[in-house]
C-alpha cells in the first residue's frame, strides 16, 4: 500500500479513535461520579416507586434531577437512551489503527529482532491470540468464585497483568509491547460492555415486556464490570500516548516501568472514586505519586566519565548516513515513510549538529532509534555517537 495513503489512514483513524475515546471515557467517568453522589430520595413516594437514590445538579444554565432505581421503574419510558456506541467505535477505530500501524507495519513498529526474531505473520498471530486470550482469562476470573471477592480479585488481576506486560516485552519492541498491553485492557473493557453490560440491560428490558421482574443479578454484574473498566482507564490512556515516551518503553526493564505506571493510574482512580463518595484518605493518591517518583528516579540516566574520546564529525556522519538517513532525509528510501518522521532530517552537517541532542538521546541514552533497530546499529556505533556528543559538549 502506498505510504502516503497509509499516513492519511493513520491520521483519520487516530483522530476518530481520539474523539470516540473521549466520548466513551467521558460518559463512563460521569456515570461513576453520578452513582457515587446519589443520595437517599427525599420524597417518600419515590421509595414506593423503587427509587434507590437521586441527585440534583446544575450545568449550562439548567437544573437537572437524576434518579436511579434499585432495579427498574414499574413502567419503562417510551425513549430509553443506551450507552454503547461510544465503546464500540472506540474499539473499532483503535483496532483499525493497531492493524494499520503495528500489524501492517510490523517490521517497523512491532518487531525488534534483538528481542525476538519473529516473522510478521508470527508477530501478528501472537497479537491476535493474546487479545482474545486476555478477555477469555479475565472473563473466567470474573465468573469464578474469585470474582466475588474484590480484594483478592484485584491482587490476582494485577499479577496477571504483570505477567502480560512481561510476556509482551519478551516478544515485541518496547513500543509494540506497550500498545498491545493497552489493546488487551481496551478489548476487555469493550467486551465487558458488549458481552455483559448491554446484554444484561437488554434482559432487564425484555423482562418488562413480559411483565416479569428483572433479575437484579444483571445489574450487579454490570456494575462490577463498569467499576473494573474505570480502573483500567488511566493505564490505557497512558499507553495510548506512550509512543511519545521512549524513556519508558525503551528501557531494559520496560515491563516493570509499565506496571509501576499501571498501578499508579489504578490507584489514582481508586482515590477519585472514593472521593466522589465524600471525604476519604488521600493515601492511594500519595502512593501513586510515590510510585511515579520512584520510577523516574530508577530510570534516570547515569552520569558518564569526565574524560571521553574525541570523535570527528566525519566519523559520526558515516554512522548516521548508513543507519539513519534511510528514514530521516528529505527523500527517505524506506517504504514505510513518505516523509522524514517528525520532519527530522540528517542530509547536511548543519542538520546533524542542530539535532545532536536528539540524536544522542534517541540512539544512546534511550536506544530506541533506529526504530526496531531496522538498520542494525551496533553498540560500537552508539559508543561513537556518545563520545562525539559528550566531547563536543565538554
Beta strands, then each sheet from edge to edge (+ up, - down):
strand 1: 51-59
strand 2: 62-69
sheet 1: 1+ 2-
end
